[in-house]
Amino acid sequence: MFVGIDVSKARLDVAVRPTGETFDVSNTPQGIAHLVDRLQALRPELVVLEPTGGFEQPAVLALAERRLPVVVVNARQIRDFARATGRLAKTDKIDAAVLAQFAEAVRPQLRALPDPEQRSLDALVARRVQLVEMVTAERNRLQHTRNAAVRANIHAHLAFLERQLDQMERELLRAIETSSALKMRFDLMVTVPGVGKVTAATLLGDLPELGTLGHRAIAALVGVAPMNRDSGQIRGRRSTWGGRSSVRRVLYMAVVSAIRCNPVIRSMYERLRSAGKPAKVAIVACMRKLLVMLNAMLRSGTPWMRQAA
């Protein structure tokens, strides 16, 4: 049995393969409890959902607590799979059927769900990103506004947002300090010149796999691994694709800093630029280098050393 669950704010639409059974429940504690009971009776091999802005989390946690094999799959994978199978129409029931078919055909790998500490850190990191985006938006508006009353209002709002951002960063660091496992990983990462507290905290929240995968897998997961574009005798230009944009953003800023203060990253950047590589290509290559270094450090539990890097 393979189960697909399409999640909305009010309802969970469920499809089962190969029986073709469908049903729906409300996205409430009572509805989720009923869903879990029905799925436990079915004993499915895999239950697949896609992220829906957090509305999927109560169902995912309830399924995991009852030891049902649940996995949350990247939404882009599901859309591409639906197109490949000719499913162009889109309704909640169709989406649930596509998810069930994807589960049966692709068999995505089960991954351990984050523990409560990790979920709390994820929420704090996500809120910090939201505050940064709001601060940036208000600063952009300020540049294009000449009305004195509007400028005063924007300045007041910016001051409030910046206070909130400072408070959120303190909360983020406090959450790391209170967890021995997170604190150990955090302390290792900040030994790298160019990797500051915000970068390390964001990596802990948005890339918990860091230190558990090989260097190729972690680079592909983040989206800094060059992908081949070859066909026949044509050798296309390599480029990066997909991955976690939030992690790439902090890696980019870390590399900009590391080019000035980290001898390993600076040497690599200068070598690539001397070889004629565009600045953007050189920076992405340095992002991958920095990521691989951090991954190796966390796997081995050793701080940064220039000789080892």
Secondary structure, 3 states (H helix, E strand, C coil): CEEEEEECCCEEEEEEECCCCEEEEECCHHHHHHHHHHHHHHCCCEEEECCCCCCCHHHHHHHHHCCCCEEECCHHHHHHHHHHCCCCCCCHHHHHHHHHHHHHHHCCCCCCCCCHHHHHHHHHHHHHHHHHHHHHHHHHHHHCCCCHHHHHHHHHHHHHHHHHHHHHHHHHHHHHHCCHHHHHHHHHHCCCCCCCHHHHHHHHHHCCCCCCCCHHHHHHHHCCCCECCEECCEECCCECCCCCHHHHHHHHHHHHHHHHHCHHHHHHHHHHHHCCCCHHHHHHHHHHHHHHHHHHHHHHCCCCCCCCC
